[in-house]
């Protein structure tokens, strides 16, 4: 092989490595930009998301109700087990 063929192959290898490098870090950059936009959208109030105070309070009350129901069900099961 002469020097020009070696240089030609080396240029293609370097080009492929550079494209892989740019592609990988471009993907990571795009994912960070998308995540920032999601956080910015979810943190803004009044846009219909779950971050309004009333919706958060409703979710909290629903969760408390579920916990109370679950504990009552467990108590009934314990009573049945103790009787039988």
Secondary structure as UniProt FT lines:
FT   HELIX           3..43
FT   TURN            45..46
FT   TURN            50..51
FT   HELIX           53..83
//
